[in-house]
């Protein structure tokens, strides 16, 4: 989708209004482009100094963004939409500057469930139907991506996530310890915490998120609309730096190995690099003896396909919020256009020689054969649909 010309420097009237930008992140593999933009100095090329600030939870990301304590942050796609529409606890007009990653999340089940014969979605459904009490599953934010992957996967196997399980919210780094303590039966989160659960001997991977939706959208770089209005050149420079880091990450496996070592540091993810590296390279194991090279591994750039903030990707999360009774009828594309700053992204992409799609909507096929077409959101899944019928 692109060539790789020399980096474009932002100078003169395009120079950012701010020289230092506080950017939040959660200790997850897919924060890599933010960390590498700072570690490798891509930010300096655009007149910025990115200061990465580790956050304790996605709720903390929300609160600090809205309060202005962070200029921008790694965020969950559905989280941004939840804040914008008031489903995330507070309402604030939000902007998405660039997509940070696609693929690379997973659903992990406990070894206790394995002992009861649960190895996949079908056996989980049978087990839950016979159980005397509801199982507990964790996700990372009520309107976020992990909640939606978990709910979609459960519903595809005839399990109603609104009634058949108990739902809790747990920060990603705390998943394994809660699984070990028996506080929950499974979770959906980003890497490296699914791989960590395997290495700790407390869980196994029952499904990857790319099995639910191949090449699905995942994390984004989010700001408040207030910030983008006040500092448009800063926002554009930030996109340039992160886009260049994303391109570097996808340029070679060696770059990803180097990145795994850097983001594993105690002041970032604080975990062994080997725990990050395998799945970052698409090398998977499920904890039950199966190993494979994934056809849809985590990607940061993918010739611009993974970086572009597709309107239809955000609209899918709105449709899921409707599906689970969180949201009434809305104008999907109107909301998406108010959130996604494709204009600023396009300016940054052109400066870096990154191609742009002909239109900001794409079509995708999910695990159950459903086709998500952003140009026809109301026909995909009407509000209050019966999950067992999907």
C-alpha positions as CSV (number, residue, x, y, z in Angstrom):
1,X,0.0,0.0,0.0
2,X,3.0,2.3,0.3
3,X,6.6,3.0,-0.4
4,X,9.1,4.1,2.3
5,X,10.7,7.4,1.4
6,X,12.9,9.4,3.8
7,X,11.0,10.7,6.9
8,X,9.2,14.0,6.5
9,X,10.3,16.7,9.0
10,X,7.7,19.1,10.3
11,X,8.9,22.7,10.3
12,X,7.8,26.3,10.0
13,X,4.1,26.9,10.2
14,X,3.5,23.1,10.7
15,X,5.7,23.0,13.8
16,X,3.8,21.6,16.8
17,X,2.4,24.0,19.3
18,X,3.7,21.8,22.1
19,X,7.3,20.5,22.4
20,X,6.5,17.8,25.0
21,X,3.5,15.5,24.8
22,X,2.4,13.2,27.7
23,X,1.1,10.0,26.1
24,X,-0.5,7.3,28.2
25,X,-0.3,3.6,27.7
26,X,-1.2,0.3,29.3
27,X,1.5,-2.4,29.7
28,X,0.5,-4.3,26.6
29,X,2.5,-5.5,23.5
30,X,0.5,-3.3,21.2
31,X,1.7,-0.1,22.9
32,X,4.9,-0.8,21.0
33,X,4.6,2.0,18.4
34,X,4.2,4.6,21.1
35,X,7.2,3.4,23.1
36,X,9.4,3.0,20.0
37,X,8.5,6.4,18.7
38,X,10.1,7.8,21.9
39,X,12.9,5.2,22.3
40,X,14.1,5.5,18.7
41,X,13.7,9.3,18.4
42,X,11.0,9.3,15.7
43,X,9.2,12.0,17.8
44,X,12.3,14.4,17.6
45,X,12.0,14.4,13.8
46,X,8.7,16.2,14.1
47,X,9.6,18.7,16.8
48,X,8.1,16.6,19.6
49,X,9.2,14.8,22.8
50,X,6.8,12.0,23.6
51,X,6.8,11.2,27.3
52,X,5.2,7.8,27.7
53,X,3.3,7.4,31.0
54,X,2.2,4.0,32.1
55,X,-1.4,3.8,33.4
56,X,-2.9,1.4,35.9
57,X,-6.1,0.7,34.0
58,X,-8.3,1.7,31.1
59,X,-10.5,3.7,33.6
60,X,-7.4,5.7,34.6
61,X,-6.7,6.4,30.9
62,X,-10.3,7.7,30.5
63,X,-10.1,9.9,33.6
64,X,-6.7,11.4,32.9
65,X,-7.5,12.1,29.3
66,X,-10.8,13.8,30.2
67,X,-9.1,15.8,33.0
68,X,-6.3,16.9,30.6
69,X,-3.6,15.2,32.6
70,X,-2.7,13.2,29.5
71,X,-2.4,14.9,26.1
72,X,-3.1,11.6,24.3
73,X,-3.2,7.9,25.1
74,X,-3.3,4.4,23.7
75,X,-7.0,3.5,24.0
76,X,-9.5,0.7,23.2
77,X,-11.5,1.4,20.1
78,X,-14.8,0.8,21.8
79,X,-13.7,2.7,24.9
80,X,-13.3,5.9,22.8
81,X,-16.8,5.5,21.4
82,X,-18.1,4.8,24.9
83,X,-16.6,8.0,26.3
84,X,-17.9,10.0,23.3
85,X,-21.4,8.7,23.7
86,X,-21.4,8.8,27.5
87,X,-21.3,5.0,28.0
88,X,-17.9,5.1,29.6
89,X,-19.0,6.7,32.9
90,X,-18.3,10.2,31.7
91,X,-19.1,12.0,28.4
92,X,-16.5,13.9,26.5
93,X,-16.1,14.6,22.8
94,X,-13.2,12.4,21.6
95,X,-10.9,12.0,18.6
96,X,-9.0,9.1,17.2
97,X,-5.8,10.1,15.5
98,X,-4.4,6.8,14.2
99,X,-5.0,3.1,14.7
100,X,-2.1,1.5,16.7
101,X,-2.6,-2.2,15.9
102,X,-4.8,-5.0,14.7
103,X,-5.1,-8.6,15.8
104,X,-3.2,-10.0,18.8
105,X,-5.6,-10.4,21.6
106,X,-7.0,-13.7,23.0
107,X,-9.5,-15.4,25.3
108,X,-7.9,-17.5,28.1
109,X,-9.7,-20.1,30.2
110,X,-8.6,-21.5,33.5
111,X,-7.0,-24.9,34.0
112,X,-9.9,-25.6,36.4
113,X,-12.3,-25.5,33.4
114,X,-9.9,-27.7,31.5
115,X,-10.1,-30.3,34.3
116,X,-13.9,-30.3,33.8
117,X,-13.4,-31.2,30.1
118,X,-13.6,-27.7,28.6
119,X,-11.3,-27.2,25.7
120,X,-13.3,-25.1,23.2
121,X,-16.5,-23.0,22.8
122,X,-18.8,-26.0,22.4
123,X,-17.6,-27.8,25.5
124,X,-17.7,-24.6,27.5
125,X,-21.4,-24.1,26.5
126,X,-22.2,-27.7,27.6
127,X,-20.3,-27.2,30.9
128,X,-22.1,-23.9,31.7
129,X,-25.5,-25.4,30.9
130,X,-24.9,-28.0,33.5
131,X,-23.2,-25.9,36.1
132,X,-25.0,-24.9,39.3
133,X,-23.6,-21.4,39.3
134,X,-22.6,-18.9,36.7
135,X,-18.9,-18.7,35.7
136,X,-17.0,-15.5,36.0
137,X,-15.3,-13.9,33.0
138,X,-13.1,-10.8,33.0
139,X,-12.6,-8.1,30.4
140,X,-10.7,-4.9,30.6
141,X,-13.3,-2.1,30.1
142,X,-17.1,-2.4,29.7
143,X,-17.3,-0.8,26.2
144,X,-13.8,-1.8,25.1
145,X,-12.6,-4.2,22.5
146,X,-11.9,-7.1,24.9
147,X,-15.5,-7.1,26.2
148,X,-16.8,-7.1,22.6
149,X,-14.5,-10.0,21.5
150,X,-15.5,-12.0,24.6
151,X,-19.2,-11.4,24.1
152,X,-19.1,-12.1,20.4
153,X,-17.3,-15.4,20.9
154,X,-19.5,-16.5,23.7
155,X,-22.7,-15.7,21.7
156,X,-21.4,-17.5,18.7
157,X,-21.4,-20.6,20.9
158,X,-24.9,-20.1,22.2
159,X,-23.8,-18.5,25.5
160,X,-25.6,-15.2,26.4
161,X,-22.9,-13.0,28.0
162,X,-25.6,-10.7,29.5
163,X,-27.3,-13.6,31.4
164,X,-25.3,-16.8,31.4
165,X,-22.0,-15.5,33.0
166,X,-20.9,-13.1,35.6
167,X,-18.9,-10.2,34.1
168,X,-16.1,-8.3,35.9
169,X,-13.5,-5.8,34.9
170,X,-9.8,-6.5,35.6
171,X,-6.7,-4.6,34.4
172,X,-4.6,-6.7,31.9
173,X,-1.5,-7.3,34.2
174,X,-3.8,-8.6,36.9
175,X,-5.5,-11.4,34.9
176,X,-3.1,-14.3,35.7
177,X,-3.1,-13.7,39.4
178,X,-6.9,-13.5,39.5
179,X,-7.1,-16.7,37.5
180,X,-4.7,-18.4,39.9
181,X,-6.7,-17.3,42.9
182,X,-9.9,-18.6,41.4
183,X,-11.6,-15.2,41.2
184,X,-12.6,-15.9,37.7
185,X,-12.9,-18.7,35.1
186,X,-11.5,-16.9,32.1
187,X,-10.7,-13.6,30.5
188,X,-10.2,-11.7,27.3
189,X,-7.2,-9.3,27.2
190,X,-4.2,-8.2,25.1
191,X,-0.8,-9.7,25.0
192,X,1.5,-10.6,26.7
193,X,-1.0,-11.5,29.4
194,X,-2.5,-14.5,27.7
195,X,0.9,-16.0,27.0
196,X,1.8,-15.1,30.6
197,X,-1.1,-17.2,31.9
198,X,0.2,-20.2,29.9
199,X,3.7,-19.8,31.2
200,X,2.4,-19.4,34.8
201,X,0.5,-22.7,34.3
202,X,-2.9,-21.1,35.2
203,X,-4.7,-20.9,31.8
204,X,-4.8,-21.9,28.1
205,X,-5.8,-20.0,25.0
206,X,-9.2,-21.1,23.8
207,X,-9.4,-18.5,21.0
208,X,-7.4,-15.6,19.5
209,X,-9.2,-12.4,18.6
210,X,-8.1,-12.8,15.0
211,X,-10.1,-16.0,14.9
212,X,-13.2,-14.0,15.8
213,X,-12.4,-11.3,13.2
214,X,-9.3,-11.7,11.0
215,X,-7.4,-8.4,10.8
216,X,-9.7,-6.7,13.3
217,X,-9.1,-3.2,14.7
218,X,-7.7,-3.0,18.1
219,X,-6.0,-0.1,19.9
220,X,-6.0,3.5,18.8
221,X,-4.3,6.7,19.7
222,X,-7.0,8.9,21.3
223,X,-7.2,12.5,22.4
224,X,-10.1,14.7,23.5
225,X,-11.6,16.8,20.7
226,X,-10.6,19.8,22.9
227,X,-6.9,18.9,22.5
228,X,-7.1,18.4,18.8
229,X,-8.8,21.8,18.3
230,X,-6.3,23.6,20.4
231,X,-3.1,21.8,19.1
232,X,-3.8,20.6,15.6
233,X,-0.1,20.7,14.5
234,X,0.9,18.8,17.6
235,X,-1.7,16.1,16.9
236,X,-0.4,15.9,13.3
237,X,3.2,15.6,14.4
238,X,2.2,12.9,16.9
239,X,0.6,10.9,14.1
240,X,3.7,11.2,12.0
241,X,6.0,10.0,14.8
242,X,3.8,7.0,15.6
243,X,3.1,6.2,12.0
244,X,6.9,6.1,11.4
245,X,7.4,3.8,14.4
246,X,4.6,1.5,13.2
247,X,6.3,1.2,9.8
248,X,9.6,0.4,11.5
249,X,8.0,-2.3,13.6
250,X,6.5,-4.1,10.6
251,X,9.6,-3.7,8.5
252,X,11.4,-6.9,9.8
253,X,11.2,-9.6,12.5
254,X,14.5,-8.3,13.8
255,X,12.9,-4.9,14.6
256,X,10.1,-6.7,16.5
257,X,12.7,-8.7,18.5
258,X,14.5,-5.4,19.4
259,X,11.2,-3.8,20.3
260,X,10.2,-6.7,22.5
261,X,13.4,-6.2,24.5
262,X,12.8,-2.5,24.9
263,X,9.2,-2.5,25.8
264,X,9.8,-5.4,28.3
265,X,11.9,-3.1,30.5
266,X,10.8,-2.6,34.2
267,X,9.6,1.0,33.5
268,X,7.4,-0.2,30.6
269,X,5.8,-3.8,30.7
270,X,8.1,-5.2,33.4
271,X,8.1,-8.7,32.0
272,X,10.6,-11.1,30.4
273,X,11.1,-10.2,26.7
274,X,10.5,-13.9,25.7
275,X,7.0,-13.6,27.0
276,X,6.3,-10.8,24.5
277,X,8.4,-11.9,21.6
278,X,6.7,-15.1,20.5
279,X,3.2,-13.8,19.9
280,X,4.6,-10.5,18.6
281,X,6.2,-12.6,15.9
282,X,3.0,-14.6,15.3
283,X,4.4,-17.7,17.0
284,X,1.6,-19.1,19.0
285,X,1.0,-22.0,21.5
286,X,-2.3,-22.7,23.2
287,X,-1.0,-24.2,26.4
288,X,-2.5,-27.6,25.5
289,X,0.4,-28.7,23.2
290,X,-0.7,-27.0,19.9
291,X,1.8,-24.6,18.3
292,X,1.3,-22.6,15.1
293,X,2.4,-19.7,13.0
294,X,-0.6,-17.4,13.0
295,X,-1.9,-16.3,9.6
296,X,-3.2,-13.0,11.1
297,X,-0.6,-11.9,13.7
298,X,-0.4,-8.6,15.4
299,X,0.3,-5.8,13.0
300,X,1.1,-2.1,13.5
301,X,1.4,-0.8,10.0
302,X,0.7,-3.4,7.2
303,X,1.5,-0.9,4.5
304,X,-0.9,1.6,6.1
305,X,-3.9,-0.8,6.3
306,X,-3.5,-1.3,10.1
307,X,-2.7,2.3,10.8
308,X,-5.6,3.9,9.0
309,X,-8.5,4.8,11.3
310,X,-11.3,3.2,9.3
311,X,-14.7,4.7,10.0
312,X,-16.4,1.3,9.6
313,X,-14.2,-0.2,12.4
314,X,-15.5,2.3,14.9
315,X,-19.0,1.9,13.7
316,X,-18.8,-1.9,14.4
317,X,-18.3,-1.2,18.1
318,X,-21.4,1.1,18.1
319,X,-23.3,-1.8,16.6
320,X,-22.1,-4.1,19.3
321,X,-23.0,-1.6,22.0
322,X,-26.5,-1.6,20.5
323,X,-26.5,-5.4,20.4
324,X,-25.9,-5.7,24.1
325,X,-28.4,-3.1,25.1
326,X,-25.9,-0.4,26.0
327,X,-27.0,2.1,23.4
328,X,-30.2,3.0,21.5
329,X,-30.4,3.9,17.8
330,X,-27.7,6.3,16.6
331,X,-26.3,7.7,13.4
332,X,-23.3,5.4,13.0
333,X,-21.4,7.3,10.3
334,X,-22.1,10.7,11.7
335,X,-20.6,9.7,15.1
336,X,-17.6,8.0,13.4
337,X,-16.9,11.1,11.3
338,X,-16.9,13.3,14.4
339,X,-14.5,11.0,16.2
340,X,-12.0,9.9,13.5
341,X,-9.6,12.7,12.4
342,X,-8.9,11.1,9.0
343,X,-8.0,14.6,7.8
344,X,-5.0,14.9,10.1
345,X,-4.1,11.3,9.5
346,X,-4.2,11.9,5.7
347,X,-1.8,14.9,6.0
348,X,0.6,12.8,8.1
349,X,0.4,9.9,5.7
350,X,1.1,12.0,2.6
351,X,4.1,13.5,4.3
352,X,5.5,10.0,4.9
353,X,4.5,8.6,1.5
354,X,1.9,6.2,2.9
355,X,-1.0,5.5,0.6
356,X,-4.6,6.1,1.7
357,X,-7.6,4.0,0.9
358,X,-10.1,5.3,-1.7
359,X,-12.9,5.4,1.0
360,X,-12.9,5.2,4.8
361,X,-15.3,2.2,5.0
362,X,-14.3,-1.4,4.6
363,X,-16.1,-4.8,4.7
364,X,-15.1,-7.7,6.9
365,X,-16.3,-11.3,7.6
366,X,-16.4,-12.5,11.2
367,X,-16.2,-16.0,12.7
368,X,-19.9,-16.8,12.3
369,X,-20.0,-15.8,8.6
370,X,-21.5,-12.4,9.4
371,X,-20.4,-9.7,7.0
372,X,-19.8,-6.3,8.5
373,X,-20.3,-3.6,5.9
374,X,-19.9,-0.2,7.3
375,X,-22.0,1.3,4.6
376,X,-25.0,-0.6,5.9
377,X,-24.7,-0.6,9.7
378,X,-28.5,-0.9,10.4
379,X,-28.8,-4.1,8.4
380,X,-25.9,-5.8,10.2
381,X,-27.4,-6.1,13.6
382,X,-30.5,-4.3,14.9
383,X,-30.6,-3.1,18.5
384,X,-31.7,-5.7,21.1
385,X,-31.1,-8.6,18.8
386,X,-31.2,-12.0,20.4
387,X,-27.6,-13.1,20.8
388,X,-28.5,-16.8,20.5
389,X,-29.8,-16.1,17.0
390,X,-26.4,-14.8,15.9
